Amino acid sequence: MTFSEIVSTASSWVWGIPIIVLLIATGFYFSIRTRFLQVRYFKEMIQMLFQGKSSANGISSFQSFALALSGRVGTGNIAGVATAIALGGPGAVFWMWFIAFFGAGTAYVEASLGQIYKEEIDGHYRGGPAYYILKGLKNKYFAMAFALTTIISLGLLLPGVQSNAICDAFYNSFRMEKPITAGIIVFLLALVIFGGVKRLAKVAEYVTPFMAVGYVLVALVILAINHQHIPSMFALIFKSAFGLEPAMSGVVGAAISMGVKRGVFSNEAGQGTAPHAAAACDVPHPAKQGLVQAFSVYVDTLLVCSATALIILATGMYNVYDTVGNVVFRGGGLPLSETGYGPIFTQMAVDTSIPGLGSAFVSIALFFFAFTTIMSYYFQAESNVYFIFRKKRTAFYMINLLRVAVLFVTFFTAVNAMTLAWNMADIGVGIMAWLNLIALILLQKTALKTFSDFEEQFKSGIKKPVFHPDKLGIENADEWHTVNYPDKS
């Protein structure tokens, strides 16, 4: 077997039926236990998004939201959605929505745990699954396993998917050679990641909302142009999801698998990445940031991913393939041999409605999406380097080594095969998800207790509930003893 075939086989093992069932079951369980907070607290999610300011040690709720969203909104929203439709048919879109709705419950739990067990390191709040595994489960080896997996996945495997997609898109639109595009990406990335957490948050705060809103607006214009196809398009999505569309009946299993896989890759609910950004925030109660991060899942999948899916389906610029590359359904897309599974699917779809401009727009949007995602990946990997190397001098050298490694991988993988990059990324995401979901299940009592505390205070009229871990019997939430928030607001 070639290395590419080995990676592909490993990816299929990691992303087998068990992880899909676990992701859905976990999201469903937490949604039930919180009585569907993603519905009941929807208005409050938006209000809390704009409350609070950054402090000496922490970033604001909105900056944390933007930093987490920059990790969620990336290549998966453009090339990933196109890939899901190509291999799973229109029904994959329904399963992306499905996993996003229930994933919001999982996103709340992991983000609130990230807040509960955060630490102040080198003047900034740090946290994430490795931190809550160590402090909440008191299992050093489990925590180290997640930290190492995260550094490898986010520092070495995932950046290549983002940079590769940017290079593909810019070549398709402007015939810009990949090494040139990759060099520009690495130069700009170096300026940001060598500037520290505050610079990362600042860039995300301004770039992420702008790019997401702009992309959705263009999608709405395309839907308006193709309005006559909207009813049949939604019917096709729902019928294909359950095998009721004859042409798609043979790819129902792939629709579920690709919908869940690409959905998780995009919105990251349960993957264990977003808690790093959530922990960096300065808030009076962990549940507040949990709700904000749950909302970011909606923005990622129900807005941005849906925008891509609806552009492709409304214009009919797609084909559907089985696992060996045979055409199951032929729409208006080019043959697989000419497009691969990259962003060109989306570029072609936009070009049909905005001739001459669509391809360039998608390339620019993808650049911002993917660039900020690489930026977010670095921040999350950095938090785990700090977790492993507690000595300040050692951490300094290892952080700089990580920065160089991220820049090298971003360039190297950008000019190589996309299929290999996706499979390697899937392995990293899948292993992280396995480890994180196990931790969430074991720590569910702490997360649910914290949510109940928030809800009791909120319903009693306290607009800004305050967290006191000792009153709830939560141990090792040491950072919360150093802050002094007012009990009423």
Residue pairs with C-beta under 8 A, 6 or more apart in sequence:
1 9
3 420
4 417
4 419
4 420
4 423
7 420
7 423
7 424
7 427
8 419
8 423
10 423
10 427
11 423
11 424
11 426
11 427
11 430
14 426
14 427
14 430
14 431
14 434
15 257
15 261
15 426
15 430
19 430
19 433
19 434
20 256
20 257
20 260
20 261
22 434
22 437
23 99
23 103
23 106
23 260
23 264
23 270
23 433
23 437
24 98
24 99
24 102
24 260
26 106
26 270
26 437
26 440
26 441
27 99
27 101
27 102
27 103
27 104
27 105
27 106
27 269
27 270
28 102
28 105
29 105
30 105
30 106
30 108
30 109
30 440
30 444
31 37
31 38
31 101
31 102
31 104
31 105
33 444
33 448
34 105
34 108
34 448
34 451
36 105
37 104
37 105
37 108
37 291
37 294
37 451
38 101
38 104
38 105
38 108
38 294
38 298
41 291
42 295
44 291
44 458
45 291
45 292
45 294
45 295
46 295
48 61
48 288
48 291
48 292
49 61
49 62
49 65
49 292
49 295
50 61
50 62
51 61
51 288
51 464
52 60
52 61
52 281
52 282
52 283
53 60
54 60
54 63
54 198
54 201
54 282
55 282
56 123
57 120
57 123
57 124
57 125
57 282
58 124
58 125
58 280
58 281
58 282
58 283
59 67
59 125
59 197
59 198
59 201
59 280
59 281
59 282
60 281
60 282
61 281
61 283
61 288
61 289
61 292
62 205
63 201
63 202
63 204
63 205
63 281
64 201
64 277
64 278
64 280
64 281
64 289
64 292
64 293
65 277
65 292
65 293
65 295
65 296
66 201
66 204
66 205
66 208
66 209
67 200
67 201
67 204
67 205
67 208
67 277
67 280
67 376
67 379
68 111
68 273
68 274
68 277
68 278
68 293
68 296
68 376
69 204
69 208
69 209
69 212
69 296
69 299
69 300
70 204
70 207
70 208
70 372
70 373
70 375
70 376
71 268
71 273
71 274
71 277
71 372
71 373
71 376
71 377
71 380
72 266
72 267
72 268
72 274
72 296
72 297
72 299
72 300
72 373
73 208
73 211
73 212
73 266
73 299
73 300
73 304
73 369
73 372
73 373
74 162
74 266
74 369
74 370
74 372
74 373
74 374
75 161
75 162
75 165
75 343
75 366
75 369
75 370
75 373
76 262
76 265
76 266
76 305
77 266
77 300
77 304
77 305
77 307
77 308
77 369
78 165
78 169
78 308
78 343
78 346
78 362
78 365
78 366
78 369
79 165
79 168
79 341
79 342
79 343
79 345
79 346
79 366
80 262
80 265
80 266
80 305
81 93
81 96
81 262
81 266
81 305
81 308
81 309
81 312
81 346
82 308
82 312
82 318
82 341
82 342
82 343
82 345
82 346
83 258
83 262
83 341
83 345
83 422
84 92
84 93
84 96
84 258
84 259
84 261
84 262
84 263
85 92
85 93
85 309
85 312
85 313
85 318
85 320
85 345
86 318
86 319
86 320
86 321
86 333
86 336
86 341
86 345
87 251
87 254
87 258
87 320
87 321
87 323
87 341
88 95
88 251
88 254
88 255
88 256
88 257
88 258
88 259
88 320
89 240
89 245
89 248
89 251
89 254
89 255
89 320
89 328
89 329
90 233
90 236
90 237
90 240
90 241
90 245
90 248
90 255
90 309
90 313
91 237
91 238
91 239
91 240
91 241
91 242
91 243
91 245
91 248
91 251
91 252
91 255
91 256
91 259
92 241
92 254
92 255
92 256
92 258
92 259
92 262
93 237
93 241
93 259
93 306
93 309
93 313
94 237
94 238
94 240
94 241
94 255
94 259
95 241
95 255
95 256
95 258
95 259
95 260
95 263
96 259
96 260
96 262
96 263
96 266
96 301
96 305
96 309
97 301
97 302
97 306
98 259
98 263
99 259
99 260
99 263
99 264
99 267
99 269
99 301
100 263
100 267
100 269
100 297
100 298
100 300
100 301
100 302
100 305
103 263
103 264
103 267
103 269
103 270
103 297
103 301
104 269
104 294
104 295
104 297
104 298
105 294
106 269
106 270
106 437
106 440
107 267
107 268
107 269
107 270
107 274
107 290
107 293
107 294
107 296
107 297
108 287
108 290
108 291
108 293
108 294
108 447
108 451
109 290
109 440
109 444
109 447
109 448
110 129
110 269
110 270
110 272
110 274
110 275
110 278
110 293
110 436
110 440
111 274
111 275
111 278
111 286
111 289
111 290
111 292
111 293
111 294
112 278
112 286
112 287
112 289
112 290
112 447
112 450
112 451
113 129
113 132
113 136
113 275
113 286
113 440
113 443
113 446
113 447
114 127
114 128
114 129
114 131
114 132
114 274
114 275
114 276
114 278
114 279
114 289
115 127
115 278
115 279
115 281
115 283
115 286
115 289
115 290
116 132
116 136
116 286
116 446
116 447
116 450
116 467
116 469
116 474
116 477
116 480
117 127
117 131
117 132
117 134
117 135
117 136
117 279
117 476
117 477
118 125
118 126
118 127
118 131
118 279
118 280
118 479
119 125
119 126
119 127
119 131
119 478
119 479
120 126
120 479
120 482
121 386
122 386
122 392
122 395
124 196
124 197
124 198
124 280
125 279
125 280
125 281
125 282
125 479
126 276
126 279
126 280
126 383
126 386
126 387
127 275
127 276
127 278
127 279
127 280
127 383
128 150
128 272
128 275
128 276
128 279
128 380
128 383
128 384
128 387
129 143
129 146
129 150
129 272
129 275
129 435
129 436
129 439
130 143
130 144
130 146
130 147
130 150
130 384
130 387
131 143
131 279
131 387
132 275
132 439
132 443
133 139
133 142
133 143
133 146
133 439
134 140
134 143
134 387
135 475
135 476
135 477
136 439
136 442
136 443
136 446
136 476
137 143
137 439
137 442
137 443
138 476
142 435
142 439
143 387
144 388
145 435
146 272
146 384
146 432
146 435
146 436
146 439
147 384
147 387
147 388
148 384
148 388
149 428
149 431
149 432
149 435
150 272
150 273
150 380
150 381
150 384
150 432
151 381
151 384
151 385
151 388
151 402
152 428
153 425
153 427
153 428
153 429
153 431
153 432
154 273
154 377
154 378
154 380
154 381
154 428
155 377
155 378
155 381
155 402
155 405
155 406
155 409
156 405
156 406
156 409
157 424
157 425
157 427
157 428
158 377
158 425
158 428
158 429
159 374
159 377
159 378
159 406
159 409
159 410
159 413
160 409
160 410
160 412
160 413
160 414
160 416
160 421
160 424
160 425
161 413
161 418
161 421
161 422
161 425
162 370
162 371
162 373
162 374
162 377
162 410
163 182
163 185
163 370
163 374
163 410
163 411
163 413
163 414
164 342
164 413
164 414
164 415
164 416
164 418
164 421
165 342
165 343
165 366
165 370
165 418
166 181
166 185
166 363
166 366
166 367
166 370
166 371
166 414
167 178
167 181
167 182
167 414
167 415
168 178
168 340
168 342
168 343
168 344
168 418
169 342
169 343
169 344
169 347
169 362
169 363
169 366
169 367
170 176
170 181
170 363
170 367
171 177
171 178
171 181
172 343
172 344
172 347
172 359
172 363
173 347
173 359
173 360
173 362
173 363
174 360
174 363
178 414
178 415
179 415
181 414
182 410
182 411
182 414
182 415
183 411
185 371
185 374
185 410
185 411
185 414
186 407
186 410
186 411
188 371
189 371
189 374
189 375
189 378
189 406
189 407
189 410
190 403
190 407
192 199
192 200
192 203
192 375
193 200
193 375
193 378
193 403
193 406
193 407
194 403
197 280
197 379
200 375
200 376
200 378
200 379
201 280
203 372
203 375
204 372
204 375
204 376
207 368
207 372
208 372
210 368
211 365
211 368
211 369
211 372
212 299
212 303
212 304
214 365
215 304
215 307
215 365
215 369
216 303
216 304
216 307
218 307
218 350
218 354
218 361
218 365
219 307
219 308
219 310
219 311
221 353
221 354
222 310
222 311
222 314
222 315
222 349
222 350
222 353
222 354
223 230
223 310
223 311
223 314
225 353
226 314
226 315
226 353
229 313
229 314
229 316
230 314
233 310
233 313
233 314
236 245
236 313
237 309
237 313
238 244
239 245
239 248
240 248
240 252
240 255
241 252
241 255
241 256
241 259
242 252
243 249
243 252
247 320
247 328
247 329
248 255
248 320
248 328
248 329
250 322
250 328
251 320
251 322
251 328
254 322
254 323
261 426
263 301
263 305
264 270
264 271
264 429
264 433
265 425
265 426
265 429
266 300
266 301
266 305
267 296
267 297
267 300
267 301
267 305
268 274
268 297
268 300
269 297
270 433
270 436
270 437
270 440
271 429
271 432
271 433
271 436
272 432
272 433
272 435
272 436
272 439
273 376
273 377
273 380
273 432
274 293
274 296
276 379
276 380
276 383
276 384
277 293
277 376
277 379
277 380
278 289
278 290
278 292
278 293
279 383
280 383
281 289
283 289
284 464
284 465
284 466
284 467
284 483
284 485
284 489
285 450
285 453
285 454
285 457
285 464
285 465
285 466
285 467
286 450
286 454
286 467
287 450
287 451
287 453
287 454
287 455
287 465
287 467
288 454
288 464
288 465
290 447
290 451
308 346
311 346
311 349
311 350
312 318
312 345
312 346
312 349
314 349
315 332
315 349
315 350
315 352
315 353
316 331
316 332
317 331
317 332
317 333
317 345
317 348
317 349
317 352
318 331
318 332
318 333
318 345
318 349
319 327
319 329
319 330
319 331
319 333
319 334
319 335
319 336
320 327
320 328
320 329
320 331
321 327
321 328
321 336
322 328
325 336
332 348
332 352
333 339
333 345
333 348
334 344
334 348
339 345
339 348
340 418
340 419
341 418
341 419
341 422
342 418
343 362
343 363
343 366
346 362
347 358
347 359
347 362
347 363
348 359
349 358
350 358
350 359
350 361
350 362
351 357
351 358
351 359
352 358
354 361
374 406
374 410
377 406
378 402
378 403
378 406
381 402
381 406
382 399
382 402
385 395
385 398
385 399
385 402
386 395
386 399
388 398
389 395
389 398
413 421
440 447
446 474
449 472
449 473
449 474
450 467
450 472
450 474
453 465
453 467
453 471
453 472
454 465
454 467
457 465
457 466
458 465
462 487
462 488
462 489
463 489
464 485
464 489
466 485
466 486
466 487
466 489
467 480
468 480
469 475
469 477
469 480
469 481
